[in-house]
Amino acid sequence: MSEVLPRTVVKINGFSLHRPRLVPVFAAIVLVSMLSLLFVWSRIHAINLEYDISSLERQIRVGQQQIKQLKLEAAYLSRDSRIEGLARKELGLRPPAAGQIIRID
């Protein structure tokens, strides 16, 4: 049979210290470490999400600015006076003569 070793008790001036069991202490250290790592990971993840959100907001602003510019360009290009000038100069079109218009009732 195996012999059981007696627990060591240290006494200093009437105050006794017992050797703590290592398993609960180790378990507590591991638990605190895991909770700390979880907290740090969640903060890093939150910061990365904030960067992603700010990047997407910037892209949205750029897209909205491009939409405004394209609307202005479309309004400029679709002006009647500009289209009429291009039709006369580049295509050689002219207003219809009196006999070319036929009304259908």
Secondary structure, DSSP 8 states (H G I E B T S, - for coil): --------EEEETTEEEE---HHHHHHHHHHHHHHHHHHHHHHHHHHHHHHHHHHHHHHHHHHHHHHHHHHHHHHHHT-HHHHHHHHHHTS------GGG-----
